[in-house]
């Protein structure tokens, strides 16, 4: 939610397939494509369907069955060029980006594309990426402490003149960005851990979390809200969810069973081992994938946990439960991305969005 109130209307985002292999680590058919031509068309279809945001993924190495990847920021700019209203969120790693340079890029992108560019700060879980780039691999707590400084530097440069910051990882001295953006890019904090909740509440516009049960989400939102209130600000909340719409509940559940039954076990187990550096490494045991089962990890951001699997009516009911729990935005993953993005728009977004009712 905004951490101060319950939203009246949910917003929707979709995962951009700029990484090969689809959104589930399974050998079932996934009608999708990681190339730019497919993604330009998909972005236009998502915009027409009523989606508010698209999120590009960031990967620098093949992992969990995803062999190829396009860089997130440059790919996001191409999608902005292809659309008129869709906002595009680029995922970025502190440690690989200098925040002052990124602030300049984000400001220019905001001016070029009418304020539609946003950033999702992800603190990193794949140690091999950092090792191969010659960057130090920090503990979980330190990675999020660096992200906290990263967010503060970004916001300072984008909104203050001059900006000054003195931290352990970043320092900015009397710097003024000219011109400052007319629309300040939105800043998302990705994660699930106690540290991510703290960063989201204190420094970000959005807290972006993995798929989760309603009970887990309520706990996370309450914690983010407490940090935001202490800082005298508001933070909105987004949650990941993998969507399977069936004409019947049985059909939807059978599709889920098929995905899991055909999981690429070696890739999923490799992913499970890699993410031990994430939530399982925290002092309190809270964080991304800390309690994920094999089935959960087949959708690598725990999207099955959110419960968006069933008939249109069942999914609408679940979305309303998410809204009442305090969620502002649902980040949707799909098996057959383009066709299911369009179906979700027809059957879910347009009938329930006042601005789109009656629109073509």
C-alpha positions in Angstrom: 0.0 0.0 0.0 1.0 3.4 0.4 2.2 2.6 4.0 -0.3 5.3 5.1 -3.5 4.0 3.5 -5.1 1.2 1.5 -5.1 1.9 -2.3 -8.4 2.0 -4.0 -7.1 0.5 -7.2 -4.3 -2.0 -7.6 -1.7 -1.3 -10.2 -0.1 -4.0 -12.4 3.4 -4.8 -13.7 4.7 -7.6 -15.8 8.1 -9.3 -15.8 10.0 -8.5 -19.0 11.5 -11.6 -20.5 14.9 -10.1 -21.4 16.5 -13.2 -20.0 16.2 -16.5 -21.9 14.5 -19.6 -20.5 11.1 -18.2 -19.4 9.9 -17.5 -15.8 9.8 -21.1 -14.6 12.7 -23.5 -14.4 10.8 -26.3 -16.2 10.9 -28.1 -19.5 7.2 -27.4 -20.2 6.5 -25.3 -23.2 6.9 -21.5 -22.6 5.8 -19.4 -25.5 8.1 -16.4 -24.9 11.2 -14.9 -26.4 14.0 -12.8 -24.8 14.7 -10.9 -28.0 14.0 -7.2 -28.5 11.5 -7.5 -31.3 9.3 -9.8 -29.3 9.6 -7.5 -26.3 8.8 -4.3 -28.1 5.6 -5.9 -29.3 4.9 -7.3 -25.8 5.3 -3.9 -24.3 2.8 -2.4 -26.7 0.3 -5.2 -25.9 0.9 -4.8 -22.2 0.2 -1.0 -22.5 -3.0 -1.7 -24.4 -4.0 -4.3 -21.8 -3.8 -1.7 -19.0 -0.5 -2.6 -17.4 1.1 0.3 -15.5 4.7 -1.0 -15.3 7.2 -3.4 -16.8 10.2 -4.7 -14.9 13.4 -5.7 -16.7 15.5 -8.4 -15.1 19.2 -8.0 -14.3 21.5 -11.0 -14.8 25.1 -11.0 -15.9 25.7 -14.8 -16.0 23.6 -17.7 -17.0 21.9 -19.4 -14.1 18.8 -21.5 -13.2 18.4 -22.5 -16.8 18.7 -18.9 -18.2 21.6 -19.0 -20.5 21.3 -15.6 -22.2 20.5 -12.2 -21.0 20.1 -8.6 -22.2 21.3 -5.8 -19.9 18.4 -4.2 -18.0 18.9 -0.4 -18.3 19.6 -0.3 -22.0 16.8 -2.8 -22.7 14.4 -0.6 -20.6 15.2 2.4 -22.7 14.3 0.5 -25.9 10.9 -0.4 -24.3 10.2 3.2 -23.4 10.9 4.2 -27.0 8.4 1.6 -28.1 5.6 2.8 -25.8 3.7 5.9 -24.8 2.3 5.4 -21.3 4.0 2.3 -19.9 6.5 2.9 -17.1 9.6 0.7 -17.2 11.6 -0.3 -14.1 15.2 -1.2 -14.7 16.8 -3.5 -12.0 20.4 -2.4 -11.0 23.0 -3.7 -8.6 24.9 -1.4 -6.3 28.5 -2.4 -6.6 28.3 -2.5 -10.4 26.9 1.0 -10.8 28.3 4.3 -9.5 25.1 6.0 -8.1 26.0 9.5 -9.3 26.4 8.4 -12.8 23.2 6.3 -12.7 21.4 9.4 -11.3 22.4 11.3 -14.4 21.3 8.5 -16.6 18.0 8.2 -14.8 17.4 12.0 -15.0 18.0 12.1 -18.7 15.8 9.0 -19.3 13.0 10.7 -17.3 13.2 13.8 -19.5 13.3 11.8 -22.7 10.4 9.6 -21.8 8.0 11.8 -19.9 8.9 10.6 -16.4 8.3 6.9 -17.2 11.7 5.5 -16.2 12.2 3.9 -12.7 14.9 2.0 -10.9 14.7 -1.2 -8.8 17.7 -1.5 -6.5 18.6 -5.2 -6.0 21.4 -6.0 -3.6 22.6 -9.2 -5.3 22.5 -12.9 -4.4 24.6 -14.5 -7.1 28.2 -14.4 -5.8 29.7 -15.7 -9.0 28.7 -12.4 -10.7 30.7 -10.3 -8.2 33.6 -12.7 -8.3 33.9 -12.7 -12.1 33.7 -8.8 -12.1 36.4 -8.5 -9.5 34.0 -6.9 -7.0 34.1 -7.7 -3.3 31.3 -10.1 -2.1 29.8 -8.5 1.0 27.8 -10.2 3.7 24.0 -9.9 3.4 23.7 -7.1 5.9 26.5 -5.1 4.3 25.0 -5.6 0.8 21.8 -4.0 2.1 23.7 -1.3 3.9 25.4 -0.4 0.7 22.0 -0.4 -1.0 20.7 2.0 1.7 23.6 4.5 0.8 23.0 3.9 -2.9 19.3 4.9 -2.6 20.1 8.0 -0.5 22.7 9.2 -3.1 20.3 8.6 -5.9 17.5 10.5 -4.2 19.8 13.3 -3.1 21.2 14.0 -6.5 17.8 13.7 -8.2 16.0 16.1 -5.7 18.5 18.3 -3.9 20.8 21.1 -5.1 23.5 20.7 -4.0 23.6 17.1 -2.9 26.0 16.0 -0.2 26.5 12.5 1.2 29.2 10.9 3.4 28.9 7.2 3.8 31.1 4.1 4.0 30.5 3.1 0.4 29.7 6.4 -1.3 30.6 10.1 -1.0 29.1 13.0 -2.8 30.4 16.6 -2.3 28.5 19.7 -3.2 27.1 18.2 -6.4 24.2 19.8 -8.4 22.6 17.9 -11.3 21.6 20.4 -14.0 18.9 20.3 -15.1 17.2 18.4 -12.4 14.4 16.1 -13.7 10.9 17.5 -13.8 9.7 14.1 -12.8 12.0 12.3 -10.3 12.4 8.6 -11.2 10.7 6.3 -8.8 13.0 4.2 -6.7 12.2 0.6 -5.7 13.9 -1.5 -3.1 13.8 -5.2 -4.0 14.0 -7.8 -1.3 12.2 -9.5 1.6 14.7 -9.4 4.5 14.6 -7.3 7.6 17.2 -5.1 6.0 15.2 -4.8 2.8 12.1 -3.8 4.8 14.2 -1.1 6.6 15.6 0.3 3.3 12.2 0.2 1.6 10.5 2.1 4.5 13.3 4.7 5.0 14.6 5.4 1.5 12.6 4.0 -1.4 9.3 4.9 -3.0 8.4 1.3 -3.3 9.1 -1.9 -1.4 9.2 -4.8 -3.9 9.0 -8.3 -2.4 8.9 -11.9 -3.6 5.8 -13.9 -3.7 4.3 -14.6 -0.3 1.2 -15.7 1.6 -1.2 -13.1 2.9 0.0 -13.6 6.5 3.6 -13.1 5.5 2.8 -10.0 3.4 0.9 -8.4 6.3 3.9 -8.9 8.5 6.2 -7.4 5.9 3.9 -4.4 5.2 3.6 -3.6 8.9 7.3 -3.6 9.3 7.9 -1.4 6.2 5.1 0.9 7.5 6.8 1.4 10.8 10.1 2.4 9.2 8.3 4.8 6.8 6.3 6.4 9.6 9.4 6.8 11.7 11.1 8.6 8.7 8.0 10.8 8.1 7.3 9.4 4.7 5.2 6.9 2.7 6.3 3.7 0.8 4.2 1.7 -1.6 4.3 -2.1 -1.7 4.6 -4.4 -4.7 4.5 -8.2 -4.7 5.5 -10.8 -7.2 2.9 -13.3 -8.3 2.8 -16.0 -11.0 -0.5 -16.0 -12.8 -2.3 -19.1 -14.1 -5.8 -18.5 -15.4 -7.9 -21.5 -16.1 -11.5 -21.9 -17.3 -11.8 -24.0 -14.2 -9.8 -24.3 -11.0 -8.9 -27.8 -11.9 -7.4 -26.7 -15.2 -5.3 -24.0 -13.5 -4.1 -26.4 -10.8 -3.3 -29.1 -13.3 -1.1 -26.6 -15.2 0.8 -25.8 -12.0 1.3 -29.5 -11.3 2.6 -30.0 -14.9 5.1 -27.1 -14.5 6.4 -28.6 -11.2 6.4 -32.2 -12.5 8.6 -31.2 -15.4 10.9 -29.0 -13.4 14.6 -29.0 -14.4 15.7 -30.5 -11.1 19.4 -29.9 -11.6 18.9 -26.2 -12.4 16.4 -25.8 -9.5 18.8 -27.4 -7.1 21.7 -25.3 -8.4 19.5 -22.2 -7.8 18.7 -23.4 -4.3 22.4 -23.7 -3.5 23.1 -20.2 -4.9 20.4 -18.4 -2.9 21.8 -19.7 0.4 23.7 -16.4 0.3 20.3 -14.6 0.4 17.7 -15.0 3.1 19.2 -18.1 4.7 22.3 -16.1 5.5 20.6 -13.5 7.6 20.9 -13.4 11.4 17.1 -13.7 11.9 16.5 -16.1 9.0 14.2 -13.7 7.2 14.7 -12.9 3.5 14.3 -14.1 0.0 14.0 -17.8 -0.4 14.6 -18.4 3.3 11.7 -20.9 3.6 11.1 -21.8 0.0 10.4 -25.4 -1.0 11.5 -27.1 -4.2 8.1 -26.3 -5.7 8.4 -22.6 -4.8 11.8 -22.4 -6.4 10.6 -23.6 -9.7 9.3 -20.1 -10.1 12.4 -18.4 -9.0 10.8 -15.4 -7.3 8.4 -17.5 -5.3 5.5 -16.5 -7.5 3.3 -19.5 -6.8 3.1 -18.5 -3.1 0.9 -15.5 -3.9 -2.0 -17.6 -5.0 -2.9 -16.2 -8.3 -3.8 -19.6 -9.7 -7.4 -20.4 -10.6 -10.4 -19.1 -12.5 -10.8 -15.4 -13.3 -13.2 -15.0 -10.4 -10.8 -16.7 -8.0 -7.9 -14.5 -9.1 -10.0 -11.4 -8.7 -10.9 -12.5 -5.2 -7.2 -13.0 -4.4 -6.3 -9.7 -5.8 -8.9 -8.0 -3.6 -7.4 -9.8 -0.6 -3.9 -8.5 -1.5 -5.3 -5.0 -1.9 -6.9 -5.1 1.6 -3.7 -6.5 3.0 -1.9 -3.4 1.9 -0.5 -4.2 -1.6 -0.4 -1.4 -4.2 1.0 -3.3 -7.2 1.1 -6.9 -8.4 4.1 -7.9 -10.5 2.8 -10.6 -12.7 4.7 -13.5 -14.3 3.2 -15.7 -17.0 4.1 -18.9 -18.8 3.1 -17.8 -22.4 3.9 -14.2 -21.8 2.4 -12.2 -24.7 -0.9 -14.0 -25.0 -1.4 -14.3 -21.2 -0.6 -10.6 -20.7 -3.4 -9.8 -23.2 -5.8 -12.2 -21.5 -5.0 -10.8 -18.0 -5.8 -7.3 -19.4 -9.1 -8.4 -20.9 -10.3 -10.5 -18.0 -8.8 -8.9 -14.9 -7.5 -5.3 -15.5 -10.0 -3.7 -17.7 -13.2 -4.9 -16.0 -11.9 -3.7 -12.6 -10.1 -0.5 -13.6 -12.4 2.5 -13.8 -10.2 4.4 -16.3 -10.3 1.4 -18.7 -13.9 0.3 -18.4 -15.4 0.7 -21.9 -12.0 1.4 -23.5 -11.0 -0.6 -26.5 
